[in-house]
Amino acid sequence: MTAQKKAKELVDKFLKPVDTWHNYPMCFDTAKQCALIAVDEVLENSHTNVFTNYWQEVKQEIFNL
């Protein structure tokens, strides 16, 4: 999956309601911040440059959304 598609997928996941009890979506800026936090967590635990480069690209694409 391209970094651009992964960025959009992550933000979209945070925009969707969690369950039927909490059926209100997150605002777009909050969803972006949550996706960035998730990517930072992945980057903190990555151990290869290829993996790190991909997630850095995803992070940049989230900023671009």
C-alpha positions as CSV (number, residue, x, y, z in Angstrom):
1,M,0.0,0.0,0.0
2,T,1.3,3.4,-0.8
3,A,2.1,5.9,2.0
4,Q,-0.6,8.2,0.7
5,K,-3.3,5.5,0.9
6,K,-2.1,4.3,4.3
7,A,-2.3,7.9,5.6
8,K,-5.8,8.3,4.4
9,E,-6.8,4.8,5.7
10,L,-5.5,5.7,9.2
11,V,-7.3,9.0,9.4
12,D,-10.5,7.5,8.1
13,K,-10.3,4.8,10.8
14,F,-10.3,7.5,13.5
15,L,-13.2,9.3,11.7
16,K,-15.6,6.4,12.0
17,P,-17.7,5.9,15.2
18,V,-16.2,3.3,17.5
19,D,-19.5,1.5,18.2
20,T,-23.2,2.0,18.3
21,W,-23.1,3.6,21.8
22,H,-20.7,6.3,20.6
23,N,-22.0,7.0,17.2
24,Y,-20.5,10.4,16.8
25,P,-17.4,10.8,14.5
26,M,-14.3,12.6,15.5
27,C,-13.5,15.9,13.8
28,F,-11.0,15.7,11.0
29,D,-8.1,17.6,12.8
30,T,-8.5,15.3,15.8
31,A,-8.5,12.2,13.6
32,K,-5.2,13.5,12.0
33,Q,-3.6,14.0,15.4
34,C,-4.6,10.5,16.5
35,A,-3.2,9.0,13.3
36,L,0.1,10.9,13.8
37,I,0.3,9.5,17.4
38,A,-0.2,6.0,16.1
39,V,2.5,6.5,13.4
40,D,4.9,7.9,16.1
41,E,4.3,4.7,18.1
42,V,5.1,2.6,15.1
43,L,8.2,4.6,14.4
44,E,9.4,4.3,18.0
45,N,9.3,0.5,17.7
46,S,10.7,0.2,14.2
47,H,14.1,-1.4,13.8
48,T,14.8,-1.2,10.0
49,N,15.4,1.7,7.8
50,V,13.0,0.5,5.1
51,F,10.3,0.2,7.7
52,T,11.1,3.6,9.2
53,N,11.3,5.3,5.8
54,Y,7.8,4.0,4.9
55,W,6.2,5.3,8.1
56,Q,8.0,8.6,7.8
57,E,6.4,8.9,4.4
58,V,3.0,8.0,5.9
59,K,3.5,10.7,8.5
60,Q,4.2,13.3,5.9
61,E,1.2,12.3,3.9
62,I,-1.0,12.7,7.0
63,F,0.3,16.2,7.4
64,N,-0.6,16.8,3.7
65,L,-4.2,15.8,4.2
